[in-house]
Amino acid sequence: MRLNGSCHCGAVAFELESAHPYPFNRCYCSVCRKTAGGGGYAINLGGEYASLQVQGKQHIAVYHALIDGEPSPAERHFCRHCGSALWVYDERWPDLLHPFASAIDSELPEPPQTTHLMLASKCGWVAVESHGEDKRFQQYPDESLAQWHERHGLTR
């Protein structure tokens, strides 16, 4: 699926291919919550790094979150003007790019199930809207973005 995204002020626009476009993972970790957070969580999609096309690269800044006091190799890209979180790239997985669902302008498909992860980092005031067969994890989930899509027969 072709994903088109942008920042709030319009300085940055991007597009990429995604075989895993369902926004099912809600991450409540302090990094996602504080850098991208709507609703106390952030949602990442899976995309193909090689397909990324960006307009307005000069308006992008990168943040390396501190994890256990050390800078993470993961690059969190955001608009330097409006602060919109755009995507995460990590050289440890060079073929992948993880755009934030909140930056995607394309109509995303509705997931049949939601995974709530990093609940141990959730703020007390955040209500987890969990339904039916949703999965909940105090830390990381037991399957990847790709595995979740494959289990549901949703790989595009």
C-alpha positions in Angstrom: 0.0 0.0 0.0 1.3 3.5 -0.9 1.4 5.7 2.2 1.4 9.5 1.9 2.3 11.6 4.9 3.2 15.1 6.0 3.8 17.3 9.0 1.2 19.7 10.4 2.7 22.9 8.9 3.2 21.4 5.5 7.0 21.9 5.3 7.6 18.1 5.0 5.8 15.6 2.8 6.7 12.0 2.3 5.6 8.7 0.7 6.6 5.1 0.9 5.4 1.6 0.3 4.0 -0.5 3.2 3.2 -4.2 3.4 2.1 -3.6 7.0 -0.2 -0.6 7.0 -2.7 -1.5 9.8 -2.3 0.8 12.8 -2.7 -1.8 15.5 0.2 -1.3 17.9 -0.3 1.4 20.6 2.9 2.1 22.4 2.8 3.7 25.8 6.5 4.0 26.5 7.8 7.3 27.7 9.7 8.0 24.5 6.7 7.6 22.2 4.4 9.3 24.7 6.6 12.3 25.0 7.8 12.7 21.5 4.7 11.7 19.5 2.0 11.1 22.0 -1.7 11.7 21.2 -3.7 9.9 23.8 -0.7 8.9 25.8 0.6 6.6 23.1 2.0 6.5 19.5 1.3 4.1 16.7 4.0 3.0 14.2 3.4 1.3 10.9 5.9 -0.8 8.9 7.3 0.6 5.6 10.0 -0.1 3.1 13.0 2.2 3.6 14.1 2.0 -0.1 10.8 3.4 -1.3 10.9 6.5 0.9 10.6 9.8 -1.0 10.7 13.1 0.9 10.0 16.7 0.0 11.3 19.3 2.4 14.2 17.3 3.8 15.9 20.5 5.0 13.0 20.9 7.5 13.6 17.6 9.2 15.4 17.2 12.5 16.4 13.9 14.2 16.2 12.9 17.8 18.0 10.0 19.4 16.1 9.1 22.6 18.0 8.2 25.7 17.3 4.6 26.8 18.8 3.6 30.1 21.0 6.7 29.9 22.4 5.8 26.5 21.5 7.4 23.1 19.4 5.0 21.1 20.6 4.3 17.5 17.0 4.7 16.4 16.5 8.1 14.6 13.2 9.8 15.3 12.5 12.2 12.4 10.3 15.2 13.1 9.6 18.6 11.5 11.8 21.2 13.0 9.1 23.9 12.6 5.9 22.3 13.9 7.4 19.4 15.8 5.3 16.7 14.1 6.6 13.2 14.6 7.2 11.7 11.1 9.0 8.3 11.3 11.6 6.2 13.1 14.6 4.7 11.3 17.1 2.3 12.9 20.2 1.2 11.0 20.0 -2.1 12.8 17.1 -2.9 10.5 18.2 -1.0 7.3 15.3 -2.2 5.1 12.6 -0.9 7.4 11.1 2.5 8.2 8.4 3.1 10.8 6.2 6.0 10.0 3.9 7.3 12.7 0.3 6.7 11.8 -0.5 10.2 13.1 1.6 11.6 10.2 -0.1 9.6 7.5 -2.6 11.4 5.3 -3.7 8.3 3.3 -6.8 6.5 4.6 -5.5 3.7 6.8 -7.3 0.4 7.1 -9.0 -0.3 10.5 -7.3 -3.1 12.4 -9.4 -6.1 13.6 -7.4 -6.2 16.8 -5.2 -3.8 18.8 -2.0 -4.5 20.7 -1.2 -2.3 23.7 2.5 -2.4 24.6 4.8 -1.0 27.1 1.9 -0.6 29.6 4.4 -0.6 32.5 5.4 2.9 31.2 1.9 4.2 30.9 0.9 7.3 32.9 -1.8 6.7 35.5 -4.2 9.2 33.9 -4.2 7.4 30.6 -7.2 5.0 30.1 -6.4 2.0 27.9 -9.3 1.5 25.5 -9.0 -2.3 25.1 -11.7 -4.3 23.4 -12.5 -8.0 23.0 -9.5 -9.8 21.7 -7.0 -7.0 22.1 -3.6 -8.0 23.5 -1.9 -6.2 26.3 1.8 -6.3 27.2 3.7 -4.7 30.1 6.8 -4.6 27.9 7.2 -5.7 24.2 4.6 -7.8 22.4 5.2 -11.4 21.4 5.1 -10.8 17.7 6.4 -8.2 15.2 4.5 -5.9 12.9 5.0 -8.4 10.1 3.9 -11.4 12.2 0.8 -9.6 13.3 -0.2 -8.8 9.7 0.5 -12.4 8.6 -1.5 -13.9 11.5 -4.5 -11.8 10.4 -3.9 -12.4 6.7 -3.4 -8.7 6.1 -0.1 -8.5 4.4 -0.4 -6.3 1.3 
